[in-house]
Amino acid sequence: MDLLGEGKKVLLGNEAIARGALEGNVDVATTYPGTPSSEIADSLAMVARYLKSMGKEVPFYFQYSVNEKVALEFAAAASHAGLRALTCMKHVGLNVASDALMTYAYIGCKGGHVIVTADDPSCHSSQNEQDNRCYAKFSSLPMLEPSNPQEAKDMTVEAFELSEELDLPIILRTTTRISHVRGVVELLPLNMEKKKGKFEKGGLTVTVPEIARKLHPILLEKMEKARKISNESKLNFIEDFGGKYGIITSGVAYSYVKEAIDDLNLKCKVFKIGMSNPLPDEKIVDFINECEKIIVVEELEPFLEEQIKAIAKDNGINIEIYGKGFGGLKRYYEYNLDIVYAALAKFFGIKWNEKKDGEEITPRPPVLCPGCPHRATYYAVKQVTPEDTIYPTDIGCYTLGLLPPYKTADFLLCMGSSIGTGCGFSYATNQKVIAFIGDSTFYHAGLPALVNAVHHNHNFVVVILDNSTTAMTGHQPHPGNAINGMGNEAVAMDMEKVVKGLGVKHVEVIDPRKLEEAKEAIKRALDYEGLSVVISKAPCILLERKLKKERKLYQINQEKCKKCKICITKFACPAFYFDNDAIKINAALCTGCGVCPQVCPFNAIEEVMQ
């Protein structure tokens, strides 16, 4: 268990944040899992389970909350009882939590509270690439940004201290490349002990208008104090490599800049900003006064650039400041070495040719796993639905229904939006509507939309894809599970009872691997006048494989096979492949789910007798 050791360890950026939480004596950690942040919480869950298995007391409480808003609210309450708290989420999760966040900034915190937002430039696993540095400015909260795993750990510890000094939650922002890079991290001794807090009444913590009006100027006073801290902070530092040109940067872009300085032999000064809100304005003035011209290297929005230009103007400094739009520095997608090298080469007026080594690698598109029950659900749906059926979908593995041959995804906004937009499509059109949503997503954000659908008597079908886990982000538990993140017994929600309890009259539970029964149930749901819910219940195949050591294997009887290609073109399981003219099944990929024999119209797919 590396996270409980000492000395130098190679850790993922997210693991380093988890370790920082432990070194910072965290008392409460909450999350809703989301890539690229998931490993932070998963690491803490692993520590809790490990200590429990060793018969030791777990010195902190950990929770996979139902969504990010609840996670933040839980931790905010713990902080106001004097405990240290960590809440982690992906960037779009902060949208969900923002309703609480904006007012939480007003009332502040007591015990240190670190809020981790993991941004995802280039949308590696997300529906947008919003820059959550804007949330720090919007909410008037301090923000720290690490550029490597060691800083990720150290800044987490620092954030707890800063939070308690300012009585404000601190946002720790990472990006995918910081979350998922590995690096050497120095681990300091742990001194954890389990604590209970006490809530002291009488503070300005009930934000009716009269109190909120008093709290806003107090928040601004705290941020003025934070500005002074930023100007003195060791997290904002200058490196002098000679020369009069200046580079201002932060986050992972700093690492690219450092490599460019070495490889291109650049003479310059670098201002590395680790506390990006509020900015160290006085230090920035001193820095730009020492430079002939400046370039700001930052991913996504011109967050630093715009403020630095304003600082220069306000202080009457006439200097060229380059940033977005210069030398290939764009406002979209993540940066890499080639992008940063090209921009800096242009800035310094030197030649640099991008190196092209080897052949282009053909990208591998994501696919549903062999044996995934969602494939069976989509196949059954497509067999019985009209051609112009609208398929609002949601966030999860099942979003891959977008791809051919299923094409069962037409519209997606955010977690829970499939049911909300399903209401809208059912009213606005005369087309059939089938909204797909996963079990974890349903508990996260689908419940209010389903209440809306019931209350307004909308006429469409909701298919809840219940695979018994939060599959896409690493099999974390959700309210439908009987064991929670710490390995303790939990109350498992009964999906069918929940849906019926909300007032849905037509509810059916199916096993999608039984194709004919599934198709009949979906037909009945489509024919029903009003709202109907089909719960397509079958475990994630990866979970099932963990529990089942033995599996059935299938092969294609070449004498029976008519080369109709339905198994490939309609069902599209990755275990099928062409071997010259023959269609075969890759035994290494086949999970033995047993669905494909039901698909073949010629009974050519047979179980291998062992």
PyMOL commands that set and color helices and strands:
alter all, ss='L'
color gray80, all
select helices_A, chain A and resi 2-4+13-23+38-53+68-80+91-107+133-139+149-166+176-179+209-232+251-264+281-289+303-314+337-348+373-384+397-402+417-428+439-455+495-501+515-527+541-547+566-571+596-599
alter helices_A, ss='H'
color red, helices_A
select strands_A, chain A and resi 7-12+28-31+61-64+85-90+113-119+143-144+170-175+182-187+236-240+245-249+268-273+275-277+293-297+320-322+434-438+461-466+506-510+532-537+554-556+576-579+582-585+605-607
alter strands_A, ss='S'
color yellow, strands_A
deselect
rebuild
show_as cartoon
